[in-house]
Amino acid sequence: MGTLEAVTVALGMPALPPPVLSERRKTRQLQVGSVGVGSDHPISVQSMTTTLTSDVNATLQQIAELTAAGCDIVRVACPSADDAEALPAIARKSQIPVIADIHFQPKYVFAAIEAGCAAVRVNPGNIRKFDDQVKEIAQAAKDHGTPIRIGVNAGSLDKRIMDKYGKATPEALAESALWEASLFAEHDFHDIKISVKHNDPVVMVRAYEILAEQCDYPLHLGVTEAGPAFQGTIKSAVAFGALLRQGIGDTIRVSLSAPPVEEVKVGIQILQSLNLRPRKLEIVSCPSCGRAQVDVYTLAEQVTAGLEGMEIPLRVAVMGCVVNGPGEAREADLGVASGNGKGQIFVKGEVIKTVPEHAIVETLIEEAMRIAEEAGESLGEGAPVVTAG
């Protein structure tokens, strides 16, 4: 897939770098396994497995599914000794970097580092006497080249911070994270990434803004306990958008009460919509209205399903009336302007044919595959694979 991002075929995505809303905030740089993290690197998408980590095969299977969906980094829970024992095999066999998620037991931090995990996430508010072991953890992480993510959650703030602020305010979240980072810095350990998650996007955004003002560590964005797929997607999109608009954010996780692959899909789409990740297939379709003379909903769904797997940056317009339809279809790589039971098919701005409504989907898929094949031929090996469903 890496070679496909360099396609220079005259498609909908411009050859020049697409415009972005803001320059990235300058940060320290980390290496989480094979993935660079920080302002010099692309924003990466993370998710977390839902399997028992101790079940190595099930966990690796889910990691493989996440990898196929485009996940860059995966986190696995490590609440027990059995989970810790499984980490070496998982870290060794995973195709993407594995972060061990540690709560309550400092000994599992050391186990994860020794296991070869690409990074370790610690929640200081949940680890008893964590501060007393920072020196040893910092030394072990430094010896193995293992970054640490300090992950502060609104639901598990350190008691000292809660006593001071009374609740998980933005200031409380930021102070907790910066305090722990300062303890590591005292031991000359700076390979740190920070997250301060809250279920309220407004509180979460302000907490990250405070962090961005007071440190140069890379920041991992997340709205914790965001909820079911629809609600969680909205919360994450608005919160990430508000921060990415300011150049804040180096890795993201969309936390959904849904399968992890769905988290990855949403995260990738958020980054693509902001031109922060190379776009692949993009469907432009009208919301339908009283002017529509075809079933736009069904057409758009069928075209999307038929082009699943498209790896080249292809913009396809599925339009349902003669008002905006021809203009949108001309601007896309491939499009249809529909009406009166038929559709005009556009390729690169030119009408190539008119087909009856029942043939629109089939024609668009055929033309998309032809465009993909031409793009693949221009690249030689590694031509994109398109699955017609």
N, C-alpha and C positions, 0 to 999 in steps of 0.2 A: 504494500500500500504506500510505502514511503515514496517510491518512484512516481506514483500516480499524481502526487500533489504537485509535481513539477510540470504537469501537462501545459503545453503552450498552444494547444489548439484554440482557434477563435471561438470560444464558447462564451456563455453568459458572464462568467467571472472574468474581470479585466486582467490583462497581463501585468499591469502595474499593481503594486500592493493596494488592496482595497482600503478605503478610508476607515479610520477607527475614531471613536468618540474622544479618546484621551490617550496620552502617552502613559506607559506603565510607570508606576512608582518604582524608583530605584531601590533595590534590595541587595542584601547579601545573596550569594549563590550557594546552592546545595546540590549534592548529587545523591538522589534516592535511587540506588541501584543504577540502572541504565537511563533513568529519567532525570534530566536537569530541572531544578526548581529554582525560581527566582526571576527577576526582571529580564535577564538575558535569555530566557527560555520561554517557549510557548506555555500558556496556562494549561495545566493538565487536569484530567477528569478522573476522579476517584470514586470507588464504591466500597462496599463492605459485604463480605460473605454472610449468609444466614445459616449456613450449615454448622454442625458441631465441628470445631477445628480438629478435634481428636479423630474425626472420621476423615482420614487423609484423602481417600479416593473421592468422596462426595465433595470435599472442599476443593480439590483440584479440578473436578468436573465443573463446579460453579465458576471457578476462576477462568477456566477455558471459555465458558460461555460469556463471561464479562470481557475477556480479551477479544473475542470475536465481535463483540458489540462496540469495541473501540475504547474500552477502559484502559487508562494509562498506568494506574497504581491501584492496588487492592489492599484492603485492611482486613485482618482476621482477628477475632476475639480470642483472648487467652486468659480465661478465668480459672483454669484448673491445671494441675500437674500433668494430666493426660494431654491437654491442649499444648502445653509447653513442650512435651516430648514429641509432638507431631510437627513442630515448627521446622526442624532441619529438613525433613523430607519435602514439606510444602515450599519452603524458601528455595530449595534446590531445583524443584521440578516446575515451578510456576514460570510462565513465559513473561510475566510482568512483575515488577518489584512488589514485594510483600511487606506490609507494615504490620507489626504486632501491636495489638491494642491491649494495654495493661491497666487494670484497676485493682486496687486493694493490696496487692502483694508485690513489694519491690523485688523479691527474688525472681519473679518472672521477667522483669526488665533485663536482668543479667542473662537469664536463659535465652531470651529472644536475641540479644546481642550475640551470644555464643552460637546460636543456631544459624546465624548468617542472614537474619532478616535485613531488608534494605533500610529500614528505619523502625523506630519504636515510638508509639504514642503513649504518653503518660498523662493521667488526670490527677494533678497534685491534690485536689480536694478530696479524692477518694483513697489516697494511699497514706496509711498511717505512718508517721515518722519519716515521710518521704524526704523532707528537708535534711534530715540527719544523714542521708545516704547519697546526697547529690555528688559529693566528692568522688565516691567510689563509682557511681553511675557515669559521671563525666569521664573518668579515666578509662573505664571499660569501653564506652562509646568512642572515645578518641583513639584508643588502641585498635579498634576494629573499623574505624571510619564510618560509624553508624550515626546518622542524624537523629535528633530527638524532636518529636512534635509535642509541644506543651498544649494540651487540649483542655481548655476550661469550658465547662458546661454550666448553664444557669441552674440546673437541678442538683448540682454537686459542688457548690462553691465551698472553699475552705471556711471552717467555722469562724476563724479570725476575721475574714473578710465580711462574712454575713453579720457578725456582731457589730462591725464598723458601719456598714451601709444599711443594714436592715433587710435588704432584698437584693436580687441580682440586677443592679443597675448597670448601665454601660460602663460607668466609672469603676464599679466593683469588678466586673469581668476583666477589664483592661488591667487594673491594678494587680489582680491575682496572677495573670499571665506574666506581666512584666516583673513581678517579684520573683517568680520562679526562674525566669530567664536570667535575672541578675545573680541568682545563686549559682547557676551554671557558669556565668561569665566570670565570677570570682575564681573559678578554677580553670580559666582560660579555655572554656568550651563555648563555641559560638555557632556550631552547626545545628541551628534551632529553627523550627518552623512553629508558628503560633496559630491557634484557632480559639475563638471566643464565641461559642454558639448559644443562641437563645431562640425560643419558639416564636418570639415577636420580632418580625423583620425590622421594625423601627428601632427597637433596643439593640438588636444585633448590628445594624448598620452603624449606629453611633459608636458602639464599642470598637468596631474595626476602624472607624475614623480616628478615634483616640489613639489606638495602637499605631496607626500609620503616621500620626504626628510625632510619636514618642520613640519609635524604634525603626530600624531598617531590616528587621527580620522578614523573611518571606511569610505570607499570611495564607492560611487555608480557610476558605469561605464555606460556611454551612449554616443553614437554619435548622436547628435541632428539633426533633419531634415535629416536623413540618406538617405531618398528617397524611391522609389518603392521597392517591395520585393527583387528583385534580387540585385540591387545596394546596398540597405540598408543592406542586409545580408552580402555581401562582405565587406563593410565598417566596419560593427560592428565586424565581425569575425576577420579581420586583426587587428583592434584596440584593441579588447579585448584580442586577443592572445598575442599581444606585451606586454600588461600590466600584464596579468595573468602569462606570462612567468617569470615575475619579482616578482610574488607573490602579485601583487597590484590588489585590487578589492575585495569587500565584498558583493555587490549586483550588479545586472546588469539589464539593460533594452535595448532590441533591438528595436529601434524606426523605424517603417516601415510605409509607406503609404499602409497599408494592414490591414485586420481585426486583432484585438489584439491577438486572439488565435495563429495567425501565428507568432507574436512576441515571444510568449512563446515557441512555438515549436523550433524556431531557437535558442533562448537562451539556452534551455535545451540541444539541440544538440551540441552547442558550448562547454558547460561545460562537457558533456559526452565525447566528442572527446578528451578532455584534461585530462580525468580521474578525473575531479573535481566534478562529480556527478555520482552516480551509473548507469552503463549502463543497458539498458533493451534490446530491440530487436536491433540487428545490422546486416544490410545486407552488406555482402562483395560481390561485383559483378564487373566483368571486364568491361572496357570501350568499349569492342568489337574491332575487327580489322579484317584484311583479313584472319586470321586463323579461325575465328568463323564459326561454322557450324550450329548454331541455332540462333534464334532471342533473343539475350541476353537482349536487352532493354525491350521487352515485358515480358519475363520471370521474370526479376527483379521487374518490376512494379506490376505484378500480385501477386508475392510472398509477396511483401511489403504490398499490399492492403489486401491480405488474412490473414496476420498475425497482422493486426492492432489491438491493444488492448493487445498484449503480454506484460506481466509484469515481467517475469523472465529474467535474463540476458542471452539471447540466441543469439549466433552468427551463421548466416546462410550464406553460400557461394553459389552464383549462378554464375557458370563459364561456358564459352562458347567454350573452346577448350582444347586440350590434353596437351598443353605446361605447363601452370600454373594451370590448372583446378584441377587435382588430388591432387596436393600439398596443394592448398588453401582449397579444400573441406575436406581434412584430418585434417587440423588445426582447422576447425570450429566444432561447436557442431553438425551441420547438414549442408549438402551441396550436390551439384550436379556438376559433371563434364560432360559436354554435348558434343556430336559430332555424326555425321553420323545418325542424326534423333533419337537419344536415349540419355539417361542420366544415369550415374552411381550414385546412391544415397549413400551417406556416412553418418553414424551416429557415432559420437565419434571416427572418424578416420578409421572406417571399412566400406567396401562396403557391404550393406545389400541386394541390389537388383539393377537390371537394368531395366529401364522402357522406353517405347516409348516417344518421345518428347511431345506428346499431354497429357501425364499423369504426367509430371514432377511437374507441379504446385500443382496438387491435392495430389500427393504423399508427397511432401515437407510439405504441410499444415497438412496432416494427421500425419506425423512423428513429426512435431513441437507440435501438440496438445497432442500427446502421451507423449512427453518429459515434456510438461507443466503439464500434469496430474500426472506424476510420481513425479515431483517436488512438486506439491500441496499435494500429499499424504504424502510426507516426512515431510511436514509442518503441516499437520492436517487441521484445519479450515483455511479459508482465501486463498484457492487455487486460482491461477491466472485464470483470465477469458480471453479467446482468442476468438475473433470474426472472423470467416472466411467470407470474403466478396467476 
